[in-house]
């Protein structure tokens, strides 16, 4: 929580440029959109990360 408050204080004291603000808002909108798609429609199987069994090296 302290890190978030420090970040907000820094942004309040030194506002970002318009380009940086648009990039931050775009990243926020993209992440919120992905969460809404995942929650609403589900996540496609081809995007799932499955655990792959670790191969053991033979002892020499």
mmJSON file of the N, C-alpha and C atoms, coordinates in Angstrom:
{"data_MODEL":{"atom_site":{
"group_PDB":["ATOM","ATOM","ATOM","ATOM","ATOM","ATOM","ATOM","ATOM","ATOM","ATOM","ATOM","ATOM","ATOM","ATOM","ATOM","ATOM","ATOM","ATOM","ATOM","ATOM","ATOM","ATOM","ATOM","ATOM","ATOM","ATOM","ATOM","ATOM","ATOM","ATOM","ATOM","ATOM","ATOM","ATOM","ATOM","ATOM","ATOM","ATOM","ATOM","ATOM","ATOM","ATOM","ATOM","ATOM","ATOM","ATOM","ATOM","ATOM","ATOM","ATOM","ATOM","ATOM","ATOM","ATOM","ATOM","ATOM","ATOM","ATOM","ATOM","ATOM","ATOM","ATOM","ATOM","ATOM","ATOM","ATOM","ATOM","ATOM","ATOM","ATOM","ATOM","ATOM","ATOM","ATOM","ATOM","ATOM","ATOM","ATOM","ATOM","ATOM","ATOM","ATOM","ATOM","ATOM","ATOM","ATOM","ATOM","ATOM","ATOM","ATOM","ATOM","ATOM","ATOM","ATOM","ATOM","ATOM","ATOM","ATOM","ATOM","ATOM","ATOM","ATOM","ATOM","ATOM","ATOM","ATOM","ATOM","ATOM","ATOM","ATOM","ATOM","ATOM","ATOM","ATOM","ATOM","ATOM","ATOM","ATOM","ATOM","ATOM","ATOM","ATOM","ATOM","ATOM","ATOM","ATOM","ATOM","ATOM","ATOM","ATOM","ATOM","ATOM","ATOM","ATOM","ATOM","ATOM","ATOM","ATOM","ATOM","ATOM","ATOM","ATOM","ATOM","ATOM","ATOM","ATOM","ATOM","ATOM","ATOM","ATOM","ATOM","ATOM","ATOM","ATOM","ATOM","ATOM","ATOM","ATOM","ATOM","ATOM","ATOM","ATOM","ATOM","ATOM","ATOM","ATOM","ATOM","ATOM","ATOM","ATOM","ATOM","ATOM","ATOM","ATOM","ATOM","ATOM","ATOM","ATOM","ATOM","ATOM"],
"id":[1,2,3,4,5,6,7,8,9,10,11,12,13,14,15,16,17,18,19,20,21,22,23,24,25,26,27,28,29,30,31,32,33,34,35,36,37,38,39,40,41,42,43,44,45,46,47,48,49,50,51,52,53,54,55,56,57,58,59,60,61,62,63,64,65,66,67,68,69,70,71,72,73,74,75,76,77,78,79,80,81,82,83,84,85,86,87,88,89,90,91,92,93,94,95,96,97,98,99,100,101,102,103,104,105,106,107,108,109,110,111,112,113,114,115,116,117,118,119,120,121,122,123,124,125,126,127,128,129,130,131,132,133,134,135,136,137,138,139,140,141,142,143,144,145,146,147,148,149,150,151,152,153,154,155,156,157,158,159,160,161,162,163,164,165,166,167,168,169,170,171,172,173,174,175,176,177,178,179,180],
"type_symbol":["N","C","C","N","C","C","N","C","C","N","C","C","N","C","C","N","C","C","N","C","C","N","C","C","N","C","C","N","C","C","N","C","C","N","C","C","N","C","C","N","C","C","N","C","C","N","C","C","N","C","C","N","C","C","N","C","C","N","C","C","N","C","C","N","C","C","N","C","C","N","C","C","N","C","C","N","C","C","N","C","C","N","C","C","N","C","C","N","C","C","N","C","C","N","C","C","N","C","C","N","C","C","N","C","C","N","C","C","N","C","C","N","C","C","N","C","C","N","C","C","N","C","C","N","C","C","N","C","C","N","C","C","N","C","C","N","C","C","N","C","C","N","C","C","N","C","C","N","C","C","N","C","C","N","C","C","N","C","C","N","C","C","N","C","C","N","C","C","N","C","C","N","C","C","N","C","C","N","C","C"],
"label_atom_id":["N","CA","C","N","CA","C","N","CA","C","N","CA","C","N","CA","C","N","CA","C","N","CA","C","N","CA","C","N","CA","C","N","CA","C","N","CA","C","N","CA","C","N","CA","C","N","CA","C","N","CA","C","N","CA","C","N","CA","C","N","CA","C","N","CA","C","N","CA","C","N","CA","C","N","CA","C","N","CA","C","N","CA","C","N","CA","C","N","CA","C","N","CA","C","N","CA","C","N","CA","C","N","CA","C","N","CA","C","N","CA","C","N","CA","C","N","CA","C","N","CA","C","N","CA","C","N","CA","C","N","CA","C","N","CA","C","N","CA","C","N","CA","C","N","CA","C","N","CA","C","N","CA","C","N","CA","C","N","CA","C","N","CA","C","N","CA","C","N","CA","C","N","CA","C","N","CA","C","N","CA","C","N","CA","C","N","CA","C","N","CA","C","N","CA","C","N","CA","C","N","CA","C","N","CA","C","N","CA","C"],
"label_alt_id":[null,null,null,null,null,null,null,null,null,null,null,null,null,null,null,null,null,null,null,null,null,null,null,null,null,null,null,null,null,null,null,null,null,null,null,null,null,null,null,null,null,null,null,null,null,null,null,null,null,null,null,null,null,null,null,null,null,null,null,null,null,null,null,null,null,null,null,null,null,null,null,null,null,null,null,null,null,null,null,null,null,null,null,null,null,null,null,null,null,null,null,null,null,null,null,null,null,null,null,null,null,null,null,null,null,null,null,null,null,null,null,null,null,null,null,null,null,null,null,null,null,null,null,null,null,null,null,null,null,null,null,null,null,null,null,null,null,null,null,null,null,null,null,null,null,null,null,null,null,null,null,null,null,null,null,null,null,null,null,null,null,null,null,null,null,null,null,null,null,null,null,null,null,null,null,null,null,null,null,null],
"label_comp_id":["UNK","UNK","UNK","UNK","UNK","UNK","UNK","UNK","UNK","UNK","UNK","UNK","UNK","UNK","UNK","UNK","UNK","UNK","UNK","UNK","UNK","UNK","UNK","UNK","UNK","UNK","UNK","UNK","UNK","UNK","UNK","UNK","UNK","UNK","UNK","UNK","UNK","UNK","UNK","UNK","UNK","UNK","UNK","UNK","UNK","UNK","UNK","UNK","UNK","UNK","UNK","UNK","UNK","UNK","UNK","UNK","UNK","UNK","UNK","UNK","UNK","UNK","UNK","UNK","UNK","UNK","UNK","UNK","UNK","UNK","UNK","UNK","UNK","UNK","UNK","UNK","UNK","UNK","UNK","UNK","UNK","UNK","UNK","UNK","UNK","UNK","UNK","UNK","UNK","UNK","UNK","UNK","UNK","UNK","UNK","UNK","UNK","UNK","UNK","UNK","UNK","UNK","UNK","UNK","UNK","UNK","UNK","UNK","UNK","UNK","UNK","UNK","UNK","UNK","UNK","UNK","UNK","UNK","UNK","UNK","UNK","UNK","UNK","UNK","UNK","UNK","UNK","UNK","UNK","UNK","UNK","UNK","UNK","UNK","UNK","UNK","UNK","UNK","UNK","UNK","UNK","UNK","UNK","UNK","UNK","UNK","UNK","UNK","UNK","UNK","UNK","UNK","UNK","UNK","UNK","UNK","UNK","UNK","UNK","UNK","UNK","UNK","UNK","UNK","UNK","UNK","UNK","UNK","UNK","UNK","UNK","UNK","UNK","UNK","UNK","UNK","UNK","UNK","UNK","UNK"],
"label_asym_id":["A","A","A","A","A","A","A","A","A","A","A","A","A","A","A","A","A","A","A","A","A","A","A","A","A","A","A","A","A","A","A","A","A","A","A","A","A","A","A","A","A","A","A","A","A","A","A","A","A","A","A","A","A","A","A","A","A","A","A","A","A","A","A","A","A","A","A","A","A","A","A","A","A","A","A","A","A","A","A","A","A","A","A","A","A","A","A","A","A","A","A","A","A","A","A","A","A","A","A","A","A","A","A","A","A","A","A","A","A","A","A","A","A","A","A","A","A","A","A","A","A","A","A","A","A","A","A","A","A","A","A","A","A","A","A","A","A","A","A","A","A","A","A","A","A","A","A","A","A","A","A","A","A","A","A","A","A","A","A","A","A","A","A","A","A","A","A","A","A","A","A","A","A","A","A","A","A","A","A","A"],
"label_entity_id":["1","1","1","1","1","1","1","1","1","1","1","1","1","1","1","1","1","1","1","1","1","1","1","1","1","1","1","1","1","1","1","1","1","1","1","1","1","1","1","1","1","1","1","1","1","1","1","1","1","1","1","1","1","1","1","1","1","1","1","1","1","1","1","1","1","1","1","1","1","1","1","1","1","1","1","1","1","1","1","1","1","1","1","1","1","1","1","1","1","1","1","1","1","1","1","1","1","1","1","1","1","1","1","1","1","1","1","1","1","1","1","1","1","1","1","1","1","1","1","1","1","1","1","1","1","1","1","1","1","1","1","1","1","1","1","1","1","1","1","1","1","1","1","1","1","1","1","1","1","1","1","1","1","1","1","1","1","1","1","1","1","1","1","1","1","1","1","1","1","1","1","1","1","1","1","1","1","1","1","1"],
"label_seq_id":[1,1,1,2,2,2,3,3,3,4,4,4,5,5,5,6,6,6,7,7,7,8,8,8,9,9,9,10,10,10,11,11,11,12,12,12,13,13,13,14,14,14,15,15,15,16,16,16,17,17,17,18,18,18,19,19,19,20,20,20,21,21,21,22,22,22,23,23,23,24,24,24,25,25,25,26,26,26,27,27,27,28,28,28,29,29,29,30,30,30,31,31,31,32,32,32,33,33,33,34,34,34,35,35,35,36,36,36,37,37,37,38,38,38,39,39,39,40,40,40,41,41,41,42,42,42,43,43,43,44,44,44,45,45,45,46,46,46,47,47,47,48,48,48,49,49,49,50,50,50,51,51,51,52,52,52,53,53,53,54,54,54,55,55,55,56,56,56,57,57,57,58,58,58,59,59,59,60,60,60],
"pdbx_PDB_ins_code":[null,null,null,null,null,null,null,null,null,null,null,null,null,null,null,null,null,null,null,null,null,null,null,null,null,null,null,null,null,null,null,null,null,null,null,null,null,null,null,null,null,null,null,null,null,null,null,null,null,null,null,null,null,null,null,null,null,null,null,null,null,null,null,null,null,null,null,null,null,null,null,null,null,null,null,null,null,null,null,null,null,null,null,null,null,null,null,null,null,null,null,null,null,null,null,null,null,null,null,null,null,null,null,null,null,null,null,null,null,null,null,null,null,null,null,null,null,null,null,null,null,null,null,null,null,null,null,null,null,null,null,null,null,null,null,null,null,null,null,null,null,null,null,null,null,null,null,null,null,null,null,null,null,null,null,null,null,null,null,null,null,null,null,null,null,null,null,null,null,null,null,null,null,null,null,null,null,null,null,null],
"Cartn_x":[0.822,0.0,0.863,1.999,2.878,3.438,3.724,4.281,3.257,1.99,0.952,0.777,0.786,0.659,1.854,3.054,4.236,4.15,3.68,3.527,2.507,1.378,0.347,0.859,1.649,2.21,3.172,3.978,4.932,4.216,3.143,2.387,1.679,1.207,0.531,1.518,2.729,3.727,4.334,4.565,5.156,4.277,3.244,2.33,3.066,2.685,3.339,2.905,3.663,3.302,2.037,1.478,0.242,0.471,1.616,1.921,2.047,2.765,2.922,1.577,0.746,-0.585,-1.433,-1.367,-2.124,-1.62,-0.321,0.235,-0.241,-0.212,-0.672,-2.163,-2.969,-4.402,-4.684,-3.906,-4.06,-3.728,-2.646,-2.271,-3.329,-3.871,-4.923,-6.182,-6.559,-7.749,-7.552,-6.357,-6.073,-6.158,-5.59,-5.617,-7.038,-7.804,-9.193,-10.006,-9.754,-10.452,-10.146,-8.876,-8.512,-9.161,-9.224,-9.871,-11.359,-12.014,-13.448,-13.722,-12.876,-13.046,-12.851,-11.823,-11.563,-12.715,-13.234,-14.328,-15.641,-15.899,-17.177,-17.253,-16.25,-16.293,-15.482,-14.61,-13.69,-12.413,-11.441,-10.148,-10.018,-9.629,-9.524,-8.429,-8.637,-7.685,-6.311,-6.258,-4.969,-4.133,-4.708,-3.95,-3.596,-4.001,-3.697,-2.253,-1.669,-0.303,-0.379,-0.037,-0.042,1.363,1.421,2.726,3.273,4.516,5.197,6.081,6.005,6.855,8.332,9.073,10.498,11.244,12.076,12.835,14.085,14.316,15.51,16.655,17.828,19.012,19.519,19.985,20.522,21.825,22.027,23.264,24.373,25.507,26.631,27.589],
"Cartn_y":[-1.194,0.0,1.253,1.179,2.351,2.68,1.631,1.871,2.579,2.177,2.806,4.273,4.548,5.934,6.77,6.197,6.921,7.198,6.207,6.408,7.504,7.479,8.499,9.884,9.966,11.246,11.781,10.865,11.279,11.766,11.083,11.486,12.81,13.016,14.273,15.449,15.235,16.314,16.581,15.527,15.649,14.897,15.536,14.829,14.351,13.181,12.676,13.467,13.31,13.978,13.342,13.989,13.486,12.112,11.914,10.623,9.529,9.805,8.816,8.497,9.498,9.281,8.402,8.635,7.81,6.371,6.183,4.827,4.122,4.812,4.205,3.863,4.761,4.492,3.365,3.291,2.199,0.853,0.797,-0.445,-0.843,0.129,-0.148,-0.665,-0.043,-0.477,-1.875,-2.175,-3.501,-4.566,-4.283,-5.267,-5.471,-4.415,-4.554,-5.315,-5.04,-5.759,-7.246,-7.615,-9.028,-9.723,-9.048,-9.64,-9.835,-8.865,-8.993,-10.115,-10.248,-11.336,-12.672,-12.767,-14.027,-14.401,-13.439,-13.722,-13.996,-13.299,-13.434,-14.607,-14.753,-15.787,-17.014,-16.893,-17.991,-17.811,-18.587,-18.471,-19.629,-19.384,-20.476,-21.469,-22.717,-23.767,-23.544,-22.944,-22.757,-21.671,-20.929,-19.923,-20.381,-21.568,-22.064,-22.521,-22.294,-22.758,-24.028,-25.148,-26.423,-26.747,-27.411,-27.826,-28.953,-28.807,-29.834,-30.604,-31.937,-32.686,-32.439,-32.305,-32.027,-33.318,-33.254,-34.433,-34.537,-35.702,-35.946,-36.391,-35.874,-36.287,-37.613,-38.494,-39.762,-39.533,-40.301,-40.192,-40.913,-40.289,-40.894,-41.593],
"Cartn_z":[0.0,0.0,0.0,0.696,0.747,-0.625,-1.41,-2.745,-3.633,-3.511,-4.313,-3.914,-2.627,-2.176,-2.621,-2.559,-3.02,-4.513,-5.292,-6.737,-7.017,-6.316,-6.522,-6.129,-5.061,-4.645,-5.704,-6.259,-7.29,-8.537,-8.949,-10.134,-9.878,-8.665,-8.331,-8.39,-7.88,-7.852,-9.231,-10.018,-11.35,-12.343,-12.858,-13.764,-15.024,-15.548,-16.757,-17.984,-19.045,-20.289,-20.859,-21.845,-22.449,-23.077,-23.721,-24.343,-23.286,-22.209,-21.147,-20.504,-20.34,-19.769,-20.677,-21.99,-22.922,-22.927,-22.808,-22.753,-21.489,-20.348,-19.095,-19.155,-19.691,-19.802,-20.784,-21.865,-22.822,-22.204,-21.416,-20.742,-19.719,-19.008,-18.036,-18.734,-19.846,-20.581,-21.156,-21.659,-22.2,-21.115,-19.955,-18.878,-18.346,-18.214,-17.766,-18.81,-20.085,-21.149,-21.136,-20.933,-20.871,-19.679,-18.549,-17.372,-17.627,-18.248,-18.525,-19.525,-20.533,-21.504,-20.824,-19.979,-19.288,-18.367,-17.643,-16.7,-17.423,-18.517,-19.202,-20.15,-20.998,-22.028,-21.684,-20.737,-20.452,-21.259,-20.95,-21.618,-22.603,-23.85,-24.823,-24.43,-24.816,-24.453,-25.072,-26.253,-26.897,-26.21,-25.287,-24.545,-23.13,-22.766,-21.417,-21.336,-20.187,-19.932,-19.113,-19.724,-19.03,-18.559,-17.436,-16.928,-17.793,-18.162,-18.936,-17.969,-17.986,-17.064,-17.359,-16.307,-16.438,-16.764,-17.781,-18.175,-17.322,-16.818,-16.003,-16.894,-16.618,-17.356,-16.786,-17.652,-17.133,-16.394,-15.353,-14.582,-15.329,-15.406,-16.121,-15.199],
"occupancy":[1.0,1.0,1.0,1.0,1.0,1.0,1.0,1.0,1.0,1.0,1.0,1.0,1.0,1.0,1.0,1.0,1.0,1.0,1.0,1.0,1.0,1.0,1.0,1.0,1.0,1.0,1.0,1.0,1.0,1.0,1.0,1.0,1.0,1.0,1.0,1.0,1.0,1.0,1.0,1.0,1.0,1.0,1.0,1.0,1.0,1.0,1.0,1.0,1.0,1.0,1.0,1.0,1.0,1.0,1.0,1.0,1.0,1.0,1.0,1.0,1.0,1.0,1.0,1.0,1.0,1.0,1.0,1.0,1.0,1.0,1.0,1.0,1.0,1.0,1.0,1.0,1.0,1.0,1.0,1.0,1.0,1.0,1.0,1.0,1.0,1.0,1.0,1.0,1.0,1.0,1.0,1.0,1.0,1.0,1.0,1.0,1.0,1.0,1.0,1.0,1.0,1.0,1.0,1.0,1.0,1.0,1.0,1.0,1.0,1.0,1.0,1.0,1.0,1.0,1.0,1.0,1.0,1.0,1.0,1.0,1.0,1.0,1.0,1.0,1.0,1.0,1.0,1.0,1.0,1.0,1.0,1.0,1.0,1.0,1.0,1.0,1.0,1.0,1.0,1.0,1.0,1.0,1.0,1.0,1.0,1.0,1.0,1.0,1.0,1.0,1.0,1.0,1.0,1.0,1.0,1.0,1.0,1.0,1.0,1.0,1.0,1.0,1.0,1.0,1.0,1.0,1.0,1.0,1.0,1.0,1.0,1.0,1.0,1.0,1.0,1.0,1.0,1.0,1.0,1.0],
"B_iso_or_equiv":[0.0,0.0,0.0,0.0,0.0,0.0,0.0,0.0,0.0,0.0,0.0,0.0,0.0,0.0,0.0,0.0,0.0,0.0,0.0,0.0,0.0,0.0,0.0,0.0,0.0,0.0,0.0,0.0,0.0,0.0,0.0,0.0,0.0,0.0,0.0,0.0,0.0,0.0,0.0,0.0,0.0,0.0,0.0,0.0,0.0,0.0,0.0,0.0,0.0,0.0,0.0,0.0,0.0,0.0,0.0,0.0,0.0,0.0,0.0,0.0,0.0,0.0,0.0,0.0,0.0,0.0,0.0,0.0,0.0,0.0,0.0,0.0,0.0,0.0,0.0,0.0,0.0,0.0,0.0,0.0,0.0,0.0,0.0,0.0,0.0,0.0,0.0,0.0,0.0,0.0,0.0,0.0,0.0,0.0,0.0,0.0,0.0,0.0,0.0,0.0,0.0,0.0,0.0,0.0,0.0,0.0,0.0,0.0,0.0,0.0,0.0,0.0,0.0,0.0,0.0,0.0,0.0,0.0,0.0,0.0,0.0,0.0,0.0,0.0,0.0,0.0,0.0,0.0,0.0,0.0,0.0,0.0,0.0,0.0,0.0,0.0,0.0,0.0,0.0,0.0,0.0,0.0,0.0,0.0,0.0,0.0,0.0,0.0,0.0,0.0,0.0,0.0,0.0,0.0,0.0,0.0,0.0,0.0,0.0,0.0,0.0,0.0,0.0,0.0,0.0,0.0,0.0,0.0,0.0,0.0,0.0,0.0,0.0,0.0,0.0,0.0,0.0,0.0,0.0,0.0],
"pdbx_formal_charge":[null,null,null,null,null,null,null,null,null,null,null,null,null,null,null,null,null,null,null,null,null,null,null,null,null,null,null,null,null,null,null,null,null,null,null,null,null,null,null,null,null,null,null,null,null,null,null,null,null,null,null,null,null,null,null,null,null,null,null,null,null,null,null,null,null,null,null,null,null,null,null,null,null,null,null,null,null,null,null,null,null,null,null,null,null,null,null,null,null,null,null,null,null,null,null,null,null,null,null,null,null,null,null,null,null,null,null,null,null,null,null,null,null,null,null,null,null,null,null,null,null,null,null,null,null,null,null,null,null,null,null,null,null,null,null,null,null,null,null,null,null,null,null,null,null,null,null,null,null,null,null,null,null,null,null,null,null,null,null,null,null,null,null,null,null,null,null,null,null,null,null,null,null,null,null,null,null,null,null,null],
"auth_seq_id":[1,1,1,2,2,2,3,3,3,4,4,4,5,5,5,6,6,6,7,7,7,8,8,8,9,9,9,10,10,10,11,11,11,12,12,12,13,13,13,14,14,14,15,15,15,16,16,16,17,17,17,18,18,18,19,19,19,20,20,20,21,21,21,22,22,22,23,23,23,24,24,24,25,25,25,26,26,26,27,27,27,28,28,28,29,29,29,30,30,30,31,31,31,32,32,32,33,33,33,34,34,34,35,35,35,36,36,36,37,37,37,38,38,38,39,39,39,40,40,40,41,41,41,42,42,42,43,43,43,44,44,44,45,45,45,46,46,46,47,47,47,48,48,48,49,49,49,50,50,50,51,51,51,52,52,52,53,53,53,54,54,54,55,55,55,56,56,56,57,57,57,58,58,58,59,59,59,60,60,60],
"auth_comp_id":["UNK","UNK","UNK","UNK","UNK","UNK","UNK","UNK","UNK","UNK","UNK","UNK","UNK","UNK","UNK","UNK","UNK","UNK","UNK","UNK","UNK","UNK","UNK","UNK","UNK","UNK","UNK","UNK","UNK","UNK","UNK","UNK","UNK","UNK","UNK","UNK","UNK","UNK","UNK","UNK","UNK","UNK","UNK","UNK","UNK","UNK","UNK","UNK","UNK","UNK","UNK","UNK","UNK","UNK","UNK","UNK","UNK","UNK","UNK","UNK","UNK","UNK","UNK","UNK","UNK","UNK","UNK","UNK","UNK","UNK","UNK","UNK","UNK","UNK","UNK","UNK","UNK","UNK","UNK","UNK","UNK","UNK","UNK","UNK","UNK","UNK","UNK","UNK","UNK","UNK","UNK","UNK","UNK","UNK","UNK","UNK","UNK","UNK","UNK","UNK","UNK","UNK","UNK","UNK","UNK","UNK","UNK","UNK","UNK","UNK","UNK","UNK","UNK","UNK","UNK","UNK","UNK","UNK","UNK","UNK","UNK","UNK","UNK","UNK","UNK","UNK","UNK","UNK","UNK","UNK","UNK","UNK","UNK","UNK","UNK","UNK","UNK","UNK","UNK","UNK","UNK","UNK","UNK","UNK","UNK","UNK","UNK","UNK","UNK","UNK","UNK","UNK","UNK","UNK","UNK","UNK","UNK","UNK","UNK","UNK","UNK","UNK","UNK","UNK","UNK","UNK","UNK","UNK","UNK","UNK","UNK","UNK","UNK","UNK","UNK","UNK","UNK","UNK","UNK","UNK"],
"auth_asym_id":["A","A","A","A","A","A","A","A","A","A","A","A","A","A","A","A","A","A","A","A","A","A","A","A","A","A","A","A","A","A","A","A","A","A","A","A","A","A","A","A","A","A","A","A","A","A","A","A","A","A","A","A","A","A","A","A","A","A","A","A","A","A","A","A","A","A","A","A","A","A","A","A","A","A","A","A","A","A","A","A","A","A","A","A","A","A","A","A","A","A","A","A","A","A","A","A","A","A","A","A","A","A","A","A","A","A","A","A","A","A","A","A","A","A","A","A","A","A","A","A","A","A","A","A","A","A","A","A","A","A","A","A","A","A","A","A","A","A","A","A","A","A","A","A","A","A","A","A","A","A","A","A","A","A","A","A","A","A","A","A","A","A","A","A","A","A","A","A","A","A","A","A","A","A","A","A","A","A","A","A"],
"auth_atom_id":["N","CA","C","N","CA","C","N","CA","C","N","CA","C","N","CA","C","N","CA","C","N","CA","C","N","CA","C","N","CA","C","N","CA","C","N","CA","C","N","CA","C","N","CA","C","N","CA","C","N","CA","C","N","CA","C","N","CA","C","N","CA","C","N","CA","C","N","CA","C","N","CA","C","N","CA","C","N","CA","C","N","CA","C","N","CA","C","N","CA","C","N","CA","C","N","CA","C","N","CA","C","N","CA","C","N","CA","C","N","CA","C","N","CA","C","N","CA","C","N","CA","C","N","CA","C","N","CA","C","N","CA","C","N","CA","C","N","CA","C","N","CA","C","N","CA","C","N","CA","C","N","CA","C","N","CA","C","N","CA","C","N","CA","C","N","CA","C","N","CA","C","N","CA","C","N","CA","C","N","CA","C","N","CA","C","N","CA","C","N","CA","C","N","CA","C","N","CA","C","N","CA","C","N","CA","C","N","CA","C"],
"pdbx_PDB_model_num":[1,1,1,1,1,1,1,1,1,1,1,1,1,1,1,1,1,1,1,1,1,1,1,1,1,1,1,1,1,1,1,1,1,1,1,1,1,1,1,1,1,1,1,1,1,1,1,1,1,1,1,1,1,1,1,1,1,1,1,1,1,1,1,1,1,1,1,1,1,1,1,1,1,1,1,1,1,1,1,1,1,1,1,1,1,1,1,1,1,1,1,1,1,1,1,1,1,1,1,1,1,1,1,1,1,1,1,1,1,1,1,1,1,1,1,1,1,1,1,1,1,1,1,1,1,1,1,1,1,1,1,1,1,1,1,1,1,1,1,1,1,1,1,1,1,1,1,1,1,1,1,1,1,1,1,1,1,1,1,1,1,1,1,1,1,1,1,1,1,1,1,1,1,1,1,1,1,1,1,1]
}}}
